[in-house]
Amino acid sequence: MNKKVALILIFIILGLLLSYHILIFTEQIPYDKVWAGRLNTVEEMKSFETFSILLNLFIIAVLSVKYRLLNIGKKNKIIDILIWLFAAFFAFNTFGNLFSTNLLELIFGTFITLASSILCFIIVRKEKAETA
């Protein structure tokens, strides 16, 4: 899979996740179905969901810069380091989802964070030199 395809796929995933977090924040989806069922109050939910929404927007912004850099054939070490950090964040989050008390979060959350981690890895991996 090439980097542009990986970027498009992760944009789709993050867009869906962002929509999901907005639905939780606006209480269209019950907050007891997320954060491993550990949220106890609306105030806690608002804090956690605000963080999630802002983090998703930041990740999308960084990945958008990466996409533009790929289009013009340039590299940026800071952007690549951030994407490596995202890959690690999603990998650790995968383990957290494995301990969810909600079956949907356990299955879908684990799949989404694992896929996101792999996609971030694809986006920043070094290209192999072609042999003649």
C-alpha positions in Angstrom: 0.0 0.0 0.0 1.4 3.4 -0.9 1.5 6.4 1.5 -1.3 8.4 -0.3 -3.7 5.5 -0.1 -2.8 5.0 3.6 -3.4 8.7 4.2 -6.8 8.7 2.5 -7.9 5.6 4.5 -6.8 7.2 7.8 -8.6 10.5 6.9 -11.8 8.4 6.4 -11.3 6.6 9.8 -10.5 9.9 11.6 -13.4 11.7 10.0 -15.8 8.9 11.2 -14.2 9.0 14.7 -14.6 12.7 14.9 -18.2 12.4 13.9 -18.7 9.7 16.6 -17.1 11.9 19.3 -19.3 14.8 18.3 -22.3 12.6 18.6 -21.2 11.6 22.1 -20.4 15.2 23.1 -23.9 16.2 22.0 -25.4 13.3 23.9 -26.8 11.6 20.8 -24.8 8.5 21.8 -24.8 7.5 25.5 -21.5 8.3 27.1 -21.5 5.0 29.1 -20.7 3.2 25.8 -17.3 4.8 25.5 -14.1 5.2 27.5 -14.3 1.6 28.6 -17.5 2.4 30.5 -15.6 4.4 33.1 -17.2 7.8 32.8 -19.6 8.7 35.6 -20.9 12.2 34.9 -21.8 14.5 32.0 -18.9 16.8 33.1 -16.4 14.0 32.8 -17.8 13.0 29.4 -17.5 16.7 28.2 -13.9 16.9 29.3 -12.9 13.6 27.8 -14.7 14.2 24.5 -13.4 17.7 24.2 -9.9 16.2 24.5 -10.7 13.5 21.9 -12.2 16.0 19.4 -9.2 18.4 19.7 -6.7 15.5 19.5 -8.4 14.1 16.4 -8.4 17.6 14.8 -4.7 17.9 15.5 -3.9 14.5 14.0 -5.9 15.4 10.9 -4.1 18.7 10.6 -0.6 17.0 10.9 -1.7 14.3 8.4 -3.0 17.0 6.0 0.5 18.6 6.1 2.0 15.2 5.3 -0.3 14.7 2.4 0.6 18.1 0.9 4.3 17.4 1.5 4.0 14.1 -0.4 2.3 15.9 -3.3 5.2 18.3 -3.7 7.8 15.7 -3.0 9.2 17.2 0.2 9.9 15.8 3.6 9.7 17.2 7.1 11.3 15.4 10.1 9.0 17.1 12.7 5.9 15.9 10.8 7.3 12.4 10.5 8.2 12.3 14.2 4.6 13.4 15.1 3.2 10.6 12.9 5.5 8.1 14.6 4.1 9.3 17.9 0.6 8.9 16.5 1.5 5.3 15.5 2.6 4.6 19.1 -0.4 6.3 20.6 -2.8 4.2 18.5 -0.8 1.0 19.3 -1.1 1.7 23.1 -4.8 2.7 22.6 -5.3 -0.7 21.0 -4.2 -2.4 24.3 -6.5 -0.1 26.2 -9.5 -1.1 24.0 -8.8 -4.7 24.7 -9.8 -4.1 28.4 -13.1 -2.3 27.6 -16.2 -3.5 29.3 -18.3 -2.6 26.2 -18.2 -5.3 23.6 -18.6 -2.8 20.7 -15.7 -0.7 21.9 -13.7 -3.9 22.5 -14.2 -5.1 18.9 -14.5 -1.9 16.9 -12.2 0.2 19.0 -9.5 -2.4 18.9 -9.8 -2.8 15.1 -9.9 1.0 14.5 -6.9 1.8 16.7 -4.8 -1.1 15.3 -5.6 -0.1 11.7 -4.8 3.5 12.5 -1.4 2.5 14.0 -0.6 0.4 11.0 -1.6 3.2 8.6 0.6 5.7 10.4 3.5 3.3 10.2 2.9 2.9 6.4 2.7 6.7 6.1 6.2 7.3 7.7 8.1 4.2 6.8 11.2 4.7 4.7 10.9 3.7 1.1 13.1 0.8 0.0 15.6 1.7 -2.6 14.8 0.0 -5.9 17.4 -2.4 -7.3 18.2 -2.3 -11.0 
